[in-house]
């Protein structure tokens, strides 16, 4: 049986930048932090939680 979507949501997606020790918007420009004006805000992303019943696995996309 194939996986199915359990839920969908709009959310701000962030990645942790270990070098800068801070969270940055996903899909942002590398090295955009630091001096100067802040980067423009990213619009919310569509986030979906998938479930694979056969393997009891989940996937967040």
FENLIN-V812564 format. One record per residue. RES is the residue in one letter. SS is DSSP state (alpha for helix, beta for strand, coil for the rest). OMEGA is omega in whole degrees, 0 to 359 (NA if undefined). NEAR is the number of other ideal C-beta (glycine too) atoms within 12 Angstrom. Layout:
[[RES/SS/OMEGA/NEAR] [RES/SS/OMEGA/NEAR]]
This chain:
[[X/coil/184/9] [X/coil/180/12] [X/coil/179/19] [X/beta/180/17] [X/beta/176/18] [X/beta/179/18] [X/beta/177/16] [X/beta/179/16] [X/beta/172/16] [X/beta/184/13] [X/beta/171/19] [X/coil/182/19] [X/coil/183/22] [X/beta/174/17] [X/beta/179/18] [X/beta/177/13] [X/beta/184/19] [X/coil/181/9] [X/coil/181/12] [X/coil/181/15] [X/coil/177/9] [X/beta/179/15] [X/beta/179/15] [X/beta/179/25] [X/beta/176/25] [X/coil/180/20] [X/coil/179/18] [X/coil/179/22] [X/coil/178/16] [X/coil/179/15] [X/coil/183/13] [X/coil/179/19] [X/coil/177/19] [X/coil/185/15] [X/coil/178/7] [X/coil/182/9] [X/coil/179/8] [X/coil/178/14] [X/coil/179/16] [X/coil/180/11] [X/coil/175/10] [X/coil/176/20] [X/coil/178/13] [X/coil/178/16] [X/beta/173/19] [X/beta/182/16] [X/beta/181/20] [X/beta/175/20] [X/beta/180/19] [X/beta/177/19] [X/beta/176/20] [X/beta/184/16] [X/coil/183/13] [X/coil/182/10] [X/coil/185/12] [X/coil/181/10] [X/beta/177/15] [X/beta/179/17] [X/beta/179/17] [X/beta/183/19] [X/coil/NA/19]]
